[in-house]
Amino acid sequence: MLRHTTQGADGEIQLTDALHHLLLIEKIEAYHLQGKSHGFGSKIGYPKAVLEYGLQDKKLSNEFRNYLKDLYLLKD
């Protein structure tokens, strides 16, 4: 489906456009997630998502916080 989706004004293929075209030919299913959404259309979106996930994840947060402290990016 992405192969047949035309590029937008910014030269990128939009997944939402491809999903719209797919919906015209077959049923699709979706799940509404709750929480914060991060856009990956800008260069800052990905690192923001990684930082927030690393700080909020119960298994990773302590180690991640210590790593950021080692980089002097997070204060005690």
N, C-alpha and C positions, 0 to 999 in steps of 0.2 A: 504494500500500500504506500509506503514512503517513497518508493521508486516512482510512483505516479503522481505524487503531490508536488505541486509547483512551489517554487521559492517565494517567500514574502518579499516585502519592500527592502528588508535588511539583508536579503540574500540567503536567509536561513529557512529551512523547512520547519514548519510549526507542527508539532505532534498533534495539537488540537485540530488542525486542518485535516490531517490524515485520519484522525478518529471520526471527524464529521463525514468524510467520504466513505469510510468503512461502514458507518451507521446507515448510509443510504442503500447499501447492498446486503447488509446482514445485521442481526441483533448483536449488540455488544453489552457487556456487563461492566458495572463500575462499583466502586466502594468509596463512600465518602469518609475520608480520614479527618480526624479532629486533631488540631494542633497547629503549630506554626509552619508556614510554607516558605521555602527559600527559592528564589529565582536563580537559575543558572545562566541567564542571558547576559549577565555582567560578570566581570572577572572577580568581583568581591563576593558574589553569592555563594560559591562553593566553599571558600575558606570560612565564611560565616556559619554555614551549615555544619562543617566539621568541628569548629570550635564549640558551637552550642551543643552538639551531640556529645562531644568528648567531656564537656563539663557537666552534662545532665545524666549521662549514663551511669547507673549504679555500679557496674563492674569496672568501668574505666575512669570514673571521675577523680579518684584519689591519685592515681598514677598520672593522669593527664594534667591535673592541677600542679603536681610536683614538677612535671616537665616544663610547664609554663613558668613556674617560679624559677627553675634553673635557667631559663632564657630571659629572666627578669621581665616577663610580660604580665605577671600576676603577683600582687602583693599578698603577704600573709593576712 
